[in-house]
């Protein structure tokens, strides 16, 4: 039987590699978005639009995250 010296037990938090990878990818994407701050011209099939690059990259990242989330809901 293990002895307890009265000190509180320390447990390692249950952090999955998937969570670590996700947080790392979000941090890298956020850094990439923030350093690209020029204005760009975007061609949407017919019309053109001008927007800050950070907005375009952020919207693209959010659209990809939403697509991933929706596809995972479909599998369940």
Helices and strands as residue ranges (DSSP letters): H 17-35, E 39-44, E 47-52, H 53-75
